[in-house]
């Protein structure tokens, strides 16, 4: 009989020699010669199926089959396996085993009676006794089997015993005595080799037959028939996209279930060692396993060898990563935590890397305060170096829970807050509560104060940062504001360079009379708090050198938890200067880096900076997109004070575009209690005031703008380039009819150093124009247009152009008014500004579009270089509606000269009419007034 005689099954592939032994044993039994076949092999390698093949063959030949299977749970039940054999025999052919005392379980008389009954049964038909999983059979049954093996040599009895390799019966005498018997034969079942695996794969329809697929099957299963069958079935049941790829089992699937089955059939010690290897993962070794489980080196080595023989393990690791995950998952939670805790202690004792130790502490959910906290903190820093913020946060959180020292817990919380800022600003803000409480209770040591101050500044919490700095100055022996300012300067360290805080000369107070009219009074203010100086920006005189220094710093800056604030300062320096567009590529670069490194909190901060740049350029739609991006990066959109920054942009852009309902919905979001103690309050209050102004709530608008001024003065941030609250308040006062107070605020803003900034000056001139006689307005508004065009703020430019058009209409120059207002209308359309587009264009019905589309901005960056100064002067005047004769009179040239200049301008700029003249010609517009 050959292997095909038993059918091609998984267990019988590549088993020709073993099957020949089986055929010989059965033939000997039938001819009256007793045989003993001992089948051994690793778990899952086909012992049970091999026995099943013997059983099927024996029954087919008319033999009586007696069967029993050992079980770990029944190993302590005396004669449990023997009773299985008796129960499988024909009725009343074998003696029943009555319950007996342990001392009488192995009575010779009882064994003789059982053996005699077997002989009588074999006289009728051949008897085949099959016992599987012999390693789990109880000792009394083993004694019965050994007695029968010795006394059945001349009977038609075939005794087939199957035992897992390296897991032997508890009675050491049993296997030794069997070896002494002449009719004993051993059959060793090994794992399939690569060719055997390929032969098996060929028996399944639909499986790829290429070499790579076969190699993958072998690599994962190790040639273990049981694991191989489970792997194939899992692959065949997988979705189509997975079936098209190489096999890849998943934890909890048939393959890992088969692995667990193999382990449990190997016994408790096998399971324990597999659990130890699964927990230790990459740092596992025979020595580590031995120490972790407290077993002998020989026992550990033997069981590791058994796992390798079964194809489950390869060395001290598993063949597929889903296997250790499944083993660990199958453990009881308490046992799993205890093993991880012991593993952490073991790895710490042998000097393993901190991340390896920390991984086990996290899995255990607890840490030893003496050494575990230090390991967790060190592992957190290494995780940050790999941009694994989640791991770093987990390590620091557990370290904080395990630490019982007040000073160390505060330090951990400060670091945790800095790390968490990368992903969740709201959580980062919450983490500072504990160290701030320790500070106020006098428990925070001086060495921890600088880090806390820097962190609070990064979060924009200037009041809290100032409190820390003042306490730090007192701790160093000088509690004066000047000392706190020196401390602040020292905290800046080697940053790109930072100016001292700057502010205006006076503070504004507002009161109302009996009729509700507002009165504004300028008063001296208290000294500003020094911490806000970290948010200050250079003065106009320092602008270009500071901007150049900022860009040099950004060229070499590496984005980390400690550089995020200096980088923010450098960007603010550029944003609040005359060229905010210089900051845009840096912001985009940092957004991309934050996104790549999985830091949504950082990404939100840089997206918010981009939104501010777009506001300053008047690109409201893109500003809204960036602000939305910033909000979408935040897990908690309402719990963080930082979230109010992008929300302020959304309020401002929606209001400017006439979408007052959308702005109101943003305002309806609750704000954190601490908002008005942070720099983000300035933008929020200003946007809310802008909304109130647009919806005719003028007193509310004035109140918001003046509160901006109060906070800005308090924090040393009273800079028109940051928050031009004076012109904002002046616009509200104009609506309330208080032109005198409005003029006072505008005059103060124009007298500040920040009035050198084109945007600040342009807005101030536009507001001042509303306060002067009608005949004086065109000159002021033309200058305003010139400044805003130079700066590049299309939103403010459209407002100034619209006012200029109305001013021309008021002084009786309708042609010029039409040209200017048309350009204002198109610019507003580009920006989505409804407030300007709602104004009628002279010569058109309200809200009707002018017929032609004006190319307001030339796409050619060299447009200025192409024109001479004379050509530019003519082009600018023509662009704003002057006739050729008027241009000639204004420039003291002939009409023919004007015509010749315009002809050359049209040719150089590739245009055909005045309406196509661009507005970004770099020439003063004051001449047109």
Steps between C-alpha positions, in 0.01 A plus 500: 500500500632846416411849606238531226325201655407712798410802291696817462438693820702777646655283767607235251680719248867409491442210744586192288750347746268550794209348311707195412562448871126535558420241230750257649357539848143439386605199295685355802197550721277317251744208485503460877812695592453771758653834411559827683529817289609813681416813295670821604538845351452868565154636572291539185720280284237232433519250784126499553428470128758224473320307774171571327641339187592189701154490653326527163721225354448272798121538501497438128672167561252402770719567803361612835605857572560629852570876527598753764634855495697660781393839628680751724180548698455124561861419575425503872200267460618145586439247220313763296663395171456129580128554544493657151651182357252280684207716390603464133515118518205271422266473795609274785831404336728695735470531880353824628719710729313578821603802710782398728738643752839622366683221676303238309507661156792297373411160643672228303182293508305776326766534229507126448122494462511784244781334304315167494188670368706655218634156406150355489381786282796462260421133457180602325626795297828690481509782756650840426551723808560867412595752770562857388667779700672252725678783681169592664394147601476431872769286666277204601385456138867505390570212734211299350628569149857400588376178664297417190793577268720251686242217494338520157795400279325196353154651466342680203533836673644818351576767755541849344610780732544864392691754700611860435871544453672648808183454707525155657281294726546582866625145579863490377506119523226459242688602185820328614321170557335518159841535337601166650221312324600327174168567324533880559536737205535879502353729233621861492279755321682817401383824347458515126787635297454756222416235241242349732341839549492549122339156459233592749433838335448319170207303652302823550320656210547870445830537689790660313761243405793740469816459705453821701161388625633160603797660676263727692287204609810321624649807672182569697394145587847350530364194318276406795207320332237630742620859476536467125142383459372786717711750306371376165139505614536851642652621175226340291230662715661845487364788286604506136764769546675294769477180297683676218798560730726266694342332805488721807315361802334725754486474878183318601470322165513126430879496480560649845222284643686196366820627664323534834362149460849362442629680806226376729543143379863533599406561862504784749878540502503539123230764523686686775823507305321614182334777701841607633647510151197692372530757776877540462477525121829613345700482822404140573767237558521165677674668793241779523215249483665287767536796736157638423322172573736378774568166329818309426711570195443143377121530524501835321730373225295183449170686467649761264629212290150347496350826372762511227438137409129576468573790265333747735823673595823574323773525759357702789261690276180417319474454126224757455425811710133410535594197711644677808215751484247216507679322783511812715139582422390153608649543848293597800538877560644459848750238388598708199561810711702301754719349227562843345589638841747217560641546150559871563683425823710232329595725206586786731727272702696394192535855367258478208414823313243724669241468219495123546453535876237771457300290256448235768419758766234649276356155432496427873340837575730570793859593570744476787560853629867434566612402149187477286432875491850574373469231233165639386630857475805390305284288269271800442791708372614222270144465369491872426824466304307257280193730492295239686304752704235253614767276657670798662172621649419151627843468665480840667143442616592172669815656645288776653258245648783295650700791639441604861748790513338844460792657317538219254126481434498872413795456266329206333178698457686793344671268255173319433332830417779595259482162328121495485497842329615315188168316473242657731534862619195463725654209691831688511330797665339270757832340589636833624239524776699284742837679471323838519328389819837388637646840406227690682536275803874565509587138419648547152878517505681774312657262248157405364372856457675592172358198319153576634528865391611404150215254474241756608636751250471239225137458602448877487412511871683820576346571841601160634844526339552842658408355838763230461765751393427729792532210745819391328644850538410498869655155538821641355502785746335791316126532461501823297337518155843578357639177642208307356574658163865392526382150581274513197792601282708214635223255421520600137850355497664476159194589299525704183476830689202662665410864570385635830125536543366816346181690571326824449508795736154484646205282580137558398211493743139520387192618687143576405282795588131488590404482135731207433754702302854367533783718627859386450773621733875446459665401827836377619521123518659262742825333409455218251566145607837380372401155380304639208822647367570156362208564264615852416616588149775737380437869468486659155860617538611146586282338235732399218802399716269298723332338198838407354606352835172307522551348158857401583371329812225318310751370245674293768217444751404142580139453609495364859309558820757756609526686168130525422474835682813661347378388159164657580674824596699504178183450297319777691789733425452436128120500510472835678762665282452666164519172307289230665533291186862431604363280779270298275751246360640440848151436637424260217827317558427459872140392430631225274764397754248490785265294285779260405604459862147441630475823702151645436541758778805646329327480164208698641734771629669547162171478310370777726807709413420445133144618563630821660726560199204455267298748706779755463506441127122531483458145371198421713396173338844342539526639855177319576640176355813519713301583814270204435806279453635619835172423677475159334840410645372543857332209683321750727375795298333680791713409800823668396583871518710447188189387311367854539775625266379324183142559611577873512615482137176326403295769674698774328489349149131411522416853615711660226324286239157600631423151637386629835312181585817295463689749717227485765519121506872520569438753777245268657769243575590517870842641578726370779504696824868577459474650150516862617826432681669397176622683189231322301248729667631789288403339170174362635382832643601685185310257276196519728519879491524487119182287496321741734605792281367328188168421668449856631569413865734796528521524880585129525761542228658796679509306826680208333756722326577689820541173691752396235688820574490443875637147471761601243627774732497265796714245317736743326352414161346837416625496145288609205671239280363234736157637592402843354233545763510881484376521142252219575362698793502820291274335241255406774514853643429648156187289481404619848551863389801571723734637236724683748593186692542312172741766370696480825552123460593525132749778575658287771537203267657715229744640756623152600811349355288226345350761266805435282337168416313545171195303615469686831539836331267410214217397733550804723483734200182333378335549839629858530348580159156442649574773757606781264316726258377342178747690286796365700397136479633411153853598597500294824332202336739509205788485744324218684458308174866553421610360839267202491588417141866506598433269796278264300191478724222460243223511757598834648592626154153422370349695791727796435423491127130486570525803729714678240238436234234650723727795574548567127125478452446749784740757352339477157737272311271218383736357236777457750253368757374242253852377415610474865177347626499247219846391608387487863205286393717248316755486779220437749371225275842334507503519880131412543427828683128565489515833686681661206313317226167613643590860418379599152760572235444846349315452173365155603206379705567386857674160526532477121835393366699734279513370146871445481729298720795708619836321527579671828837342561756428233626141499831634368734557798720727283220736400671796670834434335342509155376859536691822535410739783317729255302207359410381850373845601277517194384138550408552866297813428329335204417196713308722740282670241686813397448606140798559273449875527482486882815289511677749274405791724603313815838392366568818303535316169309508172202278422705349218769401749239331720365311202850386400574384857175301516568338164839379623348384832232297319762338280738417787224358718324325211164669568259700283307739729513700823283258691775239468766718665618317816479650846830362626714762331745622763433873484345737750126554451492826694542686171146419389332683786 
